[in-house]
Amino acid sequence: SNKILVMSVEDIVRYDKTLLSLMNGSNNIFIDQLILLLTNEYTWIPLYISLLYLVIKNNESWGQILLILMTVGCCMLLSNGLNGGFIKPFVGRIRPSIDSSLAESISIVDDYTGHGYSFYSAHACNTFTIALFISLLVRSKLLSTLLFSWALLNSWSRLYLGVHYPSDVLTGIVVGCVIATLAYSCFLYIYRLRNPKINYVSTQFTKTGYSLTDIDLVMTCFFLTLIFCIICAVINLGI
């Protein structure tokens, strides 16, 4: 049975490496530069600010606002603390970008190799935590589609750059969704202790009371960030 278990783990590792080789790199300088920008957490600061604006603008009291912000903060503390403080050091998986056995098969972009251990992806975990929590909070199909697309884009960028294996990213996605679901359940319980259940029936708001106009602002911010990244990637081609 131990032999079967060892073989199954070896199979997973082999499939992981095969999938990574299919998803890593493109030998296209423009895409390389674009992905480096998209995977950078600082690139998305305008999106975070627009989401903060959405929360502040569409909640009636600072108590509600602070509850949401504290819940998001706890999500990030749990996500990064569990990952960087426990799981990554415990598993100790070397990133594919610095694995000497993959030197011939992994494309590295501008010497970007990431830092720390590989399992699991903090990018995937954090972005899916935010995407799912905000989606549950706001209840807008349009915004949810955008946020999950953003989270998938961030997750895929880690494979493109060769700094994570597919299993790292998949595990990060699952953990992020679990954290977001638990956090939202706790948030909703506390929220309903002090606030009545409100269902908005309006073409101007989602059923949880978030303005569609403000959601459009978040989406505009997202697409402007994408356009900015594309322009910067083009400029970098000439440097």
Disulfide bonds with the S-S distance in Angstrom:
none
